[in-house]
Amino acid sequence: MALLAALAFLAGTSGARSGGLVEAERLFNHPVPLLGTALVLVVVSLVVELEFRTKFSQIGCAVALVGLIAVSAPYVVLGLAFGNNGRPVDRKAHPDRPGLTLTVTDVASSIDPLHQVEVVTGTGWSARHWELGVWGDGTGHGYYESAAWTGPDRITVTSDEETAVFVLDPATGRPGAPQVTKR
């Protein structure tokens, strides 16, 4: 069972990357519950299988439990602190192609906004998301102002410092390198 929880986490991590499956990320990109469940199941299996009659076995189990806690504590702390999937800001469907959607999400874990812009291709279980970039303080792109469909396969993202134009592959919807113009 612990292996299944770890494999589900790996599927979620894979889905979270640019080009990953949207549903895999939504369902399985939850490191704290999945890895926590896996570690709890490992500990339970250790306790059930070990016999604690000797002093050596008791000390060995205590050392193993302390090691598991030391390894898992950073994951729990980081997962609780940065486990934010973001707050949706804007969502615009392509005017002519219903299988393309432009999404803007505030992924900041602080007061200052940090906008992640993505294009979602397809629908249902085959939907993929492609990251266009992150705009906000410290990103080098400036503060996000707007994102819009400006052509059949073109997306323009505007910030206070630059304008980035992305051209999508007509067959897959995958974005190419941006053409950036400073403002």
N, C-alpha and C positions, 0 to 999 in steps of 0.2 A: 504494500500500500504506500509506503514511503517513496518507493521508486516511481509510482504513478503520480504522486504529488510533485516530485522533482521534474518528471517529464512534462507535466502540465505547465510548470513554471518555465521550462525551456521553450515550449511552444508559444507562450505569452511573450517571452523576451524576443523571440524571432519575429513575432507579429508586430512588436513595437518599433522595429527598425523601419527606415524608409523603404517602401515597397512591400512591407509586410501585410498580412491579412488583417483587416480591421476587426473582424469577429474574434480571431485568435487573441489579439491584444485585449479586446474588451472582456473576454471571458477568463483569460489565463494570465494576464500581466498583473498579478497580485502577489509580489514576493513574500510579504510578511505572513499572510495566512497559509500559502502553499508551502514555503520552506519551513515555517513554524510547525505545520502539521507533519511534515516529513521528519523533522527533528524529534518531535514528541513521540511519533511512532517508533523511531529508532530507540529512544530511551525506554519506552514501554517494552519493546522486544528484548532489550538488554536486561531489564529488571525481571521479566518473566523467565528468561532462559538461565540466568545466573543463580547459583546457589550461594547463599550468604552465610554459611555456617562458619567459614574460616575468616580469620582476621585479614588475610591476604586478599580474599575476594571482596570483602567490604571496602578495603582501601582502594583496590583497583577500580571498583565501580564508582566510588566517590571521585577519583581522579578523572575517570572517563566523563562523568556528569559535569564536573567543573570545566573540562576541556570543551564539551559540547556547548555549555553556556557561554564560554569565552568566545567561541567561534560564531555562535548565533546572535549574540548581543548586538554587534555592529549592524547586522542585517535588520534587526528589529528596530533599532534606533533610527537608522537611515530610512527604512521603509515608512516609519511613522512620520518622520520629518519631511521627506521628499516624495512620499507616495501619492502626491497630488497628480491626478490626470488632467487637471486644468479646468477652467471655466469657459464654456463656449461663449464667444463674442459675436461671431457672424458666420452665416452659412449661406452661400449663393450657388444655386444650381445653374448649370450652363444653359443659356437660352435655347439652344438648338439640340443639344445632346443630353438627355436625361441621365445618362450614366456617368456624368462628370459633375463633381461638386467641389466648390472652393470653401474651405473651412478656416476660420481664425479662432484660436484658443489662447486664453491667457494662462500660461503655465508657470507664472511666478509664484514663489512661496513667500513673497514679501508684499509690501504695499505697492511698490513700483511695478507697473505692468510689464510683462515680457510676452509678446505675442508670437505664437508659432503659427505659420501659414502652411497649409497642406492642400493638396488636391486629392480627392477620393475618386477612384475609377471603379466602375462596376457597382453592382448592388448585391445584397445578401452575403452569402458565405464566400463568394469570390471577390468581394470588394477589397481593393488595396489602397493604401494611403501613401502618398509621396510627399516628403517634406520639402518645402520650398525654402524655408529658412526661419530664423527667429529674429525679431526686431525688438529692441528695447535698450535700456542702459547697459553699456559694457559689451554689446554685441558687435560693434563696429559698423552697424547698418543704420543707426539712428533710431528715433522713436517712430513706431508704426502710426501711419495715418489712414491708409485705405488699401484694399485689395479688390480688383475687379476683373471681369472677363472683358478684354478689349479686342477680341477677334475670335475666329472659330477655334483656334488652338493657341490662344495667347492669354496670358495672365499678367497684369501689371500691378506690382506692389509698390506703394509710395510711402516714404518715410520723410522726416524732416531734413534728412541729409542726402537722400538718393531716390532714384526711381529704378526699379529692377523689372525687366520684362523677361518672362519665361515663355518659351515656345514648347508646346507639348507634342510628343510623337502622336500622329493621328491614329495609329493602329493600337497602341498600348496605353496612351495617356501619360506616359512617363515624361517628366519635365527634363529639358536640356539645361545646359549651363545658362545662367542669367546674363542678360546684357544690361550692365549697370551704368547709369548716367548720374553724375553728381549734380546736386541742385544748388 
